[in-house]
Amino acid sequence: MFLVVFVKHQGKRHEVELDPSSTGETFKFQLYSLTGVEPERQKILVKGGQLKDETDLSTLGAKPGQTFMMMGTPSSGAAALERPKEKMKFMEDMTEAEAARSEGATPAGLVNLGNTCYMNSTLQTLRCVPELQEELQKYSASSSSSGPDLSQFRIGGNSLDLTSALRDLYKQMSETQDGFPPMIFLNALRTAFPQFAQKSKTGNGYAQQDAEEAWSQIVSQLRQKLQIKDTTSNQAEAPSRSTADVSFIDKYLSGRFESVLECDEVEAREGGEEPVRGEDVFLKLDCHISKDTNHLRDGILAGLEEKIEKRSGVLDRDAVYTKKSRIARLPKYLTVHFVRFFWKREAQKKAKIMRKVTFSHELDVVEFGTETLRKQLVPVRDKVREIRKEEEDVTRARKRQKVAHKQEEDRQRELKAEGPADEKKLVKDKQAENKDGDAEMADAVYKTDA
């Protein structure tokens, strides 16, 4: 049974429910929540002196409405207790949009509208880039073909501009945890790129499409339309300019190759033909798949070297050149493309390569970079490996300690089950272990001639 008592502190009178079955420590924590004074800094005056932590409150003989006096101030480093600025809201009181934005909510899925899995997977991948979500919210199309506002029907937005449609789609997805039909975006994609409106040869619905082609076309549109302010670019060249407009894709999703193009024929090199050095921007790293490709690394290395046939000025005829590329700049988000489709000349159609290619969850790109990039990446990579090794060593040590502790508990349990004699044996074994292996010698009795 609780008693309502009052506590005076610094001119204020606090109403507190006192539980006679609890201790003084519990009572002090109740006052801490009301006054902000830490329990160890509280002095509560009761009959006979100050209230101690171990005091049984039933011994105070407190009566309903009784007043206690408390002294003490919060420490300088203690945070002041304040009423929450936002009212707590329970899940059952939230709207669908609020529940979707809450921590631990299930991300919205995308409904397959008929062979649109290629588009859905691309959209879900792009949605994982947080910077893209932020910039899309700021985007406003300067001139786009606007249609009626269909967002109230939950079908995705109000614009046929692809970037605007993507912005509206992600906004709608952030407000639900259910499957969402991306009809407006699909319409905008097929309007911008009619290849995705191709009908199936059977006449039933639309044809299947390649996710990489959808990715490339959507990214190319974003590269043209989504411009952002970059405070880090061109500072050395134009210090007077504080910001510069750059494409979002160029900043976050594009990298740069440094390449060397050299003729394979010795006659060209002996004739004085110099290797041609150049730079290329890339939006994805290709993994070429052949009969010898088993791992992602093999395919990327194959993609960084290609054969080109072109006219040689020294030989005055066509010759085969080898172009070797290395990564000079890595993007924050690196896209890797498994090149599984090729053009089959005899069949005059695309064919898919079904070979299994393995890959790890982390891609080490050091060997694909230029010498300058390697010097920047290697120290960071080695430091990360060192930290991870230390973490693994700690985890292993904890596991060994846990196993040893469990084995000791099992041994104790077995000995207790067998009886007291075994417990005495355990004590002797422990004493022997504590002596670092020294054996105890028995008392010897020596005989004398006396």
Stockholm file with secondary structure:
# STOCKHOLM 1.0

chainA/1-450         MFLVVFVKHQGKRHEVELDPSSTGETFKFQLYSLTGVEPERQKILVKGGQLKDETDLSTLGAKPGQTFMMMGTPSSGAAALERPKEKMKFMEDMTEAEAARSEGATPAGLVNLGNTCYMNSTLQTLRCVPELQEELQKYSASSSSSGPDLSQFRIGGNSLDLTSALRDLYKQMSETQDGFPPMIFLNALRTAFPQFAQKSKTGNGYAQQDAEEAWSQIVSQLRQKLQIKDTTSNQAEAPSRSTADVSFIDKYLSGRFESVLECDEVEAREGGEEPVRGEDVFLKLDCHISKDTNHLRDGILAGLEEKIEKRSGVLDRDAVYTKKSRIARLPKYLTVHFVRFFWKREAQKKAKIMRKVTFSHELDVVEFGTETLRKQLVPVRDKVREIRKEEEDVTRARKRQKVAHKQEEDRQRELKAEGPADEKKLVKDKQAENKDGDAEMADAVYKTDA
#=GR chainA/1-450 SS CCEEEEEEETTEEEEEEECTTSBHHHHHHHHHHHHCCCGGGCEEEETTEECCTTCBGGGGTCCTTCEEEEECCCCTTSCCCCCCSSCCCCGGGSCHHHHHHSTTCCCCEECCCSSCHHHHHHHHHHTTCHHHHHHHHHCCCSSCCBCCCCGGGTSSCSBCSHHHHHHHHHHHHTTCSSEECCHHHHHHHHHHCGGGGCBCTTSSSBCCCCHHHHHHHHHHHHHHHCEEEESSTTTTTCTTCSCEEEEHHHHHTCEEEEEEEEESCHHHHHTTCCCEEEEEEESSEEEECCTTCCBHHHHHHHHTEEEEEEEETTTTEEEEEEEEEEEEECCSSCCEEEECEEEETTTTEEEECCCCCBCCSSCCCGGGBCHHHHHHHHHHHHHHHHHHHHHHHHHHHHHHHHHHHHHHHHHHHHHHHHCHHHHHHHHHHHHHHHTTTCCCCCCCCCCCCC
#=GC SS_cons         CCEEEEEEETTEEEEEEECTTSBHHHHHHHHHHHHCCCGGGCEEEETTEECCTTCBGGGGTCCTTCEEEEECCCCTTSCCCCCCSSCCCCGGGSCHHHHHHSTTCCCCEECCCSSCHHHHHHHHHHTTCHHHHHHHHHCCCSSCCBCCCCGGGTSSCSBCSHHHHHHHHHHHHTTCSSEECCHHHHHHHHHHCGGGGCBCTTSSSBCCCCHHHHHHHHHHHHHHHCEEEESSTTTTTCTTCSCEEEEHHHHHTCEEEEEEEEESCHHHHHTTCCCEEEEEEESSEEEECCTTCCBHHHHHHHHTEEEEEEEETTTTEEEEEEEEEEEEECCSSCCEEEECEEEETTTTEEEECCCCCBCCSSCCCGGGBCHHHHHHHHHHHHHHHHHHHHHHHHHHHHHHHHHHHHHHHHHHHHHHHHCHHHHHHHHHHHHHHHTTTCCCCCCCCCCCCC
//
